[in-house]
């Protein structure tokens, strides 16, 4: 969106899901699959989930830090399975650029952009 746009308000929402890695390789299996609806959960499965969640939560925290350092007007909400960051005062292109420059892939978060008219007819 153009910075000088006077017609629309851009609302961006980042969803950082705890249990989703993004792109799983064909040889990889999500660690939660070895725990949910399994009759005999092994200690190895729990340790694998621990490793995955530790890594995943660290990446989420780093993405949050990068975005809050770049812009200070975020509403950040913790949900059961994800963290939600949203703002109406920052361009989504700038936020994606910051994350990509630090090596984050678009599959590591869900981004939703909504536009609302400020006034009149488009």
Backbone as CSV, one residue per row, in Angstrom:
resi,resn,N_x,N_y,N_z,CA_x,CA_y,CA_z,C_x,C_y,C_z
1,UNK,0.838,-1.168,0.000,0.000,0.000,0.000,0.889,1.239,0.000
2,UNK,0.481,2.263,-0.681,1.238,3.517,-0.708,1.184,4.191,0.657
3,UNK,2.310,4.759,1.074,2.376,5.437,2.365,1.453,6.653,2.429
4,UNK,1.243,7.326,1.300,0.431,8.541,1.284,-1.045,8.270,0.990
5,UNK,-1.457,7.031,1.105,-2.832,6.655,0.823,-3.772,7.304,1.843
6,UNK,-4.730,8.067,1.344,-5.668,8.736,2.223,-7.058,8.119,2.154
7,UNK,-7.207,7.059,1.399,-8.515,6.460,1.189,-8.750,5.269,2.117
8,UNK,-7.710,4.475,2.378,-7.876,3.236,3.130,-7.003,3.185,4.380
9,UNK,-7.492,2.441,5.346,-6.708,2.075,6.524,-6.307,0.617,6.322
10,UNK,-5.030,0.349,6.458,-4.518,-1.011,6.298,-4.334,-1.626,7.684
11,UNK,-4.974,-2.741,7.924,-4.819,-3.462,9.188,-4.067,-4.744,8.895
12,UNK,-2.910,-4.907,9.543,-2.148,-6.138,9.340,-2.207,-6.971,10.609
13,UNK,-2.293,-8.270,10.399,-2.375,-9.213,11.505,-1.413,-10.367,11.244
14,UNK,-0.450,-10.527,12.151,0.473,-11.662,12.091,-0.002,-12.718,13.078
15,UNK,-0.108,-13.950,12.599,-0.442,-15.089,13.442,0.801,-15.980,13.523
16,UNK,1.324,-16.162,14.725,2.470,-17.040,14.944,1.974,-18.278,15.689
17,UNK,1.721,-19.333,14.939,1.189,-20.570,15.523,2.312,-21.384,16.166
18,UNK,2.039,-21.910,17.363,3.055,-22.640,18.118,3.430,-23.972,17.487
19,UNK,2.452,-24.700,16.983,2.687,-26.081,16.578,2.927,-26.250,15.086
20,UNK,2.997,-25.162,14.345,3.199,-25.269,12.901,4.582,-24.773,12.534
21,UNK,5.298,-25.578,11.832,6.629,-25.200,11.387,6.567,-24.434,10.087
22,UNK,5.574,-24.731,9.301,5.501,-24.136,7.969,5.650,-25.242,6.951
23,UNK,6.810,-25.333,6.368,7.065,-26.356,5.347,7.782,-27.542,5.959
24,UNK,7.097,-28.664,6.033,7.720,-29.897,6.504,8.336,-30.607,5.308
25,UNK,9.525,-31.119,5.489,10.157,-31.915,4.440,9.433,-33.246,4.341
26,UNK,9.486,-33.903,3.163,8.785,-35.188,3.026,9.219,-36.231,4.054
27,UNK,10.475,-36.191,4.480,10.967,-37.173,5.447,10.652,-36.791,6.895
28,UNK,10.151,-35.567,7.107,9.847,-35.107,8.461,8.398,-35.405,8.831
29,UNK,8.207,-35.567,10.125,6.868,-35.811,10.646,6.639,-34.824,11.789
30,UNK,5.519,-34.117,11.797,5.260,-33.197,12.904,5.288,-33.943,14.241
31,UNK,6.036,-33.436,15.239,6.199,-34.167,16.498,4.902,-34.350,17.279
32,UNK,3.935,-33.496,17.057,2.664,-33.632,17.762,1.893,-34.869,17.296
33,UNK,2.186,-35.326,16.081,1.512,-36.525,15.558,1.833,-37.770,16.371
34,UNK,2.986,-37.777,17.055,3.376,-38.931,17.873,2.792,-38.874,19.284
35,UNK,2.024,-37.830,19.574,1.469,-37.669,20.924,-0.055,-37.620,20.908
36,UNK,-0.624,-36.877,19.972,-2.078,-36.713,19.922,-2.730,-37.989,19.373
37,UNK,-3.724,-38.471,20.100,-4.511,-39.652,19.727,-3.658,-40.900,19.540
38,UNK,-2.591,-41.005,20.323,-1.732,-42.186,20.308,-1.973,-42.930,21.617
39,UNK,-2.142,-44.247,21.542,-2.455,-45.012,22.745,-1.261,-45.133,23.683
40,UNK,-0.067,-45.263,23.112,1.117,-45.432,23.951,2.143,-44.380,23.540
41,UNK,2.154,-43.274,24.260,3.079,-42.179,23.968,4.434,-42.520,24.579
42,UNK,5.472,-42.393,23.771,6.819,-42.706,24.260,7.495,-41.460,24.809
43,UNK,8.470,-41.685,25.664,9.241,-40.564,26.209,10.035,-39.874,25.105
44,UNK,10.436,-40.625,24.097,11.162,-40.046,22.962,10.267,-39.055,22.214
45,UNK,8.997,-39.381,22.066,8.057,-38.484,21.386,7.897,-37.180,22.165
46,UNK,7.858,-37.270,23.477,7.739,-36.075,24.313,9.000,-35.224,24.191
47,UNK,10.157,-35.867,24.186,11.416,-35.114,24.025,11.505,-34.460,22.642
48,UNK,11.039,-35.149,21.612,11.038,-34.559,20.271,10.128,-33.327,20.215
49,UNK,8.975,-33.411,20.864,8.070,-32.268,20.922,8.715,-31.116,21.694
50,UNK,9.417,-31.452,22.769,10.117,-30.430,23.544,11.147,-29.699,22.679
51,UNK,11.937,-30.424,21.927,12.946,-29.811,21.052,12.284,-28.917,20.005
52,UNK,11.226,-29.432,19.406,10.528,-28.665,18.381,9.948,-27.375,18.959
53,UNK,9.239,-27.473,20.088,8.605,-26.296,20.680,9.634,-25.276,21.164
54,UNK,10.739,-25.743,21.709,11.789,-24.822,22.143,12.305,-24.020,20.966
55,UNK,12.586,-24.698,19.877,13.077,-24.027,18.676,12.018,-23.107,18.081
56,UNK,10.801,-23.593,17.991,9.712,-22.826,17.386,9.403,-21.565,18.187
57,UNK,9.316,-21.684,19.506,9.005,-20.534,20.344,10.134,-19.505,20.320
58,UNK,11.363,-19.966,20.205,12.489,-19.035,20.084,12.396,-18.241,18.787
59,UNK,12.026,-18.904,17.710,11.872,-18.206,16.428,10.712,-17.208,16.479
60,UNK,9.615,-17.585,17.112,8.484,-16.668,17.261,8.911,-15.441,18.067
61,UNK,9.619,-15.651,19.169,10.072,-14.532,19.999,10.994,-13.603,19.213
62,UNK,11.855,-14.167,18.392,12.760,-13.347,17.584,11.983,-12.529,16.563
63,UNK,10.991,-13.143,15.909,10.173,-12.394,14.952,9.424,-11.265,15.650
64,UNK,8.896,-11.536,16.838,8.192,-10.501,17.597,9.131,-9.347,17.948
65,UNK,10.342,-9.667,18.380,11.322,-8.628,18.720,11.653,-7.761,17.517
66,UNK,11.852,-8.388,16.378,12.178,-7.637,15.168,11.055,-6.674,14.802
67,UNK,9.827,-7.152,14.877,8.694,-6.306,14.511,8.462,-5.177,15.518
68,UNK,8.640,-5.457,16.810,8.431,-4.401,17.800,9.571,-3.386,17.808
69,UNK,10.769,-3.797,17.404,11.868,-2.835,17.273,11.639,-1.910,16.077
70,UNK,11.017,-2.435,15.034,10.774,-1.641,13.829,9.585,-0.692,13.993
71,UNK,8.630,-1.075,14.830,7.397,-0.287,14.987,6.865,-0.523,16.396
72,UNK,6.423,0.528,17.063,6.029,0.383,18.461,4.518,0.352,18.717
73,UNK,3.711,0.394,17.689,2.255,0.433,17.872,1.612,-0.901,17.506
74,UNK,1.947,-1.948,18.247,1.385,-3.284,18.022,0.445,-3.640,19.164
75,UNK,-0.642,-4.291,18.841,-1.474,-4.961,19.845,-1.057,-6.422,19.794
76,UNK,-0.540,-6.941,20.894,-0.031,-8.313,20.932,-0.879,-9.101,21.916
77,UNK,-1.468,-10.193,21.415,-2.386,-11.000,22.212,-1.950,-12.459,22.169
78,UNK,-1.917,-13.076,23.327,-1.626,-14.502,23.402,-2.912,-15.304,23.364
79,UNK,-2.947,-16.286,22.497,-4.097,-17.189,22.394,-3.637,-18.597,22.778
80,UNK,-4.546,-19.533,22.731,-4.240,-20.907,23.140,-3.130,-21.532,22.287
81,UNK,-3.186,-21.333,20.976,-2.247,-21.995,20.080,-1.378,-21.036,19.285
82,UNK,-1.498,-19.734,19.538,-0.735,-18.788,18.729,-0.619,-17.431,19.421
83,UNK,0.286,-16.616,18.880,0.430,-15.222,19.266,-0.096,-14.386,18.104
84,UNK,-0.892,-13.370,18.411,-1.433,-12.476,17.400,-0.824,-11.098,17.588
85,UNK,-0.230,-10.567,16.521,0.281,-9.188,16.512,-0.483,-8.442,15.441
86,UNK,-1.031,-7.277,15.801,-1.788,-6.513,14.812,-1.575,-5.017,14.994
87,UNK,-1.674,-4.309,13.874,-1.539,-2.858,13.868,-2.227,-2.284,12.639
88,UNK,-2.568,-1.012,12.739,-3.129,-0.286,11.597,-2.207,0.845,11.156
89,UNK,-1.019,0.902,11.756,-0.148,2.049,11.505,1.202,1.667,10.909
90,UNK,1.313,0.492,10.340,2.586,0.044,9.763,2.288,-0.719,8.486
91,UNK,3.099,-0.513,7.472,2.880,-1.159,6.184,3.364,-2.611,6.210
92,UNK,2.562,-3.504,5.687,2.916,-4.923,5.731,4.151,-5.238,4.889
93,UNK,4.386,-4.495,3.831,5.570,-4.744,2.999,6.853,-4.519,3.793
94,UNK,6.869,-3.500,4.628,8.044,-3.233,5.460,8.264,-4.349,6.480
95,UNK,7.183,-4.843,7.059,7.316,-5.897,8.062,7.815,-7.200,7.436
96,UNK,7.312,-7.542,6.269,7.777,-8.754,5.585,9.246,-8.624,5.213
97,UNK,9.638,-7.464,4.746,11.032,-7.228,4.360,11.965,-7.431,5.549
98,UNK,11.593,-6.904,6.708,12.414,-7.059,7.914,12.590,-8.532,8.274
99,UNK,11.498,-9.281,8.244,11.568,-10.698,8.603,12.393,-11.491,7.586
100,UNK,12.212,-11.219,6.319,12.953,-11.940,5.288,14.439,-11.619,5.338
101,UNK,14.793,-10.376,5.650,16.204,-10.003,5.766,16.895,-10.758,6.897
102,UNK,16.134,-11.177,7.891,16.702,-11.929,9.012,16.572,-13.442,8.834
103,UNK,16.169,-13.878,7.638,16.146,-15.304,7.325,14.860,-16.031,7.645
104,UNK,13.802,-15.300,7.924,12.528,-15.956,8.204,11.760,-16.160,6.907
105,UNK,11.097,-17.287,6.838,10.343,-17.684,5.659,8.869,-17.344,5.874
106,UNK,8.161,-17.040,4.798,6.738,-16.702,4.885,5.901,-17.852,5.448
107,UNK,6.416,-19.059,5.406,5.672,-20.191,5.942,5.720,-20.255,7.468
108,UNK,6.515,-19.394,8.102,6.643,-19.417,9.562,5.592,-18.553,10.260
109,UNK,4.784,-17.865,9.483,3.728,-17.037,10.050,2.593,-16.926,9.042
110,UNK,1.434,-16.573,9.536,0.297,-16.253,8.672,0.081,-14.755,8.766
111,UNK,-0.054,-14.121,7.612,-0.267,-12.686,7.557,-1.593,-12.422,6.878
112,UNK,-2.428,-11.637,7.536,-3.704,-11.227,6.942,-3.708,-9.709,6.881
113,UNK,-4.082,-9.188,5.727,-4.145,-7.741,5.521,-5.581,-7.391,5.159
114,UNK,-6.133,-6.429,5.871,-7.497,-5.967,5.612,-7.458,-4.472,5.339
115,UNK,-8.302,-4.046,4.436,-8.397,-2.625,4.113,-9.795,-2.135,4.454
116,UNK,-9.857,-0.972,5.075,-11.119,-0.323,5.421,-11.100,1.086,4.852
117,UNK,-12.204,1.459,4.236,-12.300,2.827,3.701,-12.339,3.840,4.843
118,UNK,-11.597,4.916,4.676,-11.639,6.009,5.657,-12.894,6.833,5.477
119,UNK,-13.235,7.139,4.223,-14.376,8.010,3.957,-14.837,7.818,2.518
120,UNK,-16.060,8.141,2.265,-16.564,8.188,0.890,-16.555,6.876,0.151
121,UNK,-16.550,7.007,-1.175,-16.611,5.874,-2.092,-15.240,5.681,-2.717
122,UNK,-14.841,4.432,-2.855,-13.551,4.139,-3.505,-13.599,4.430,-4.979
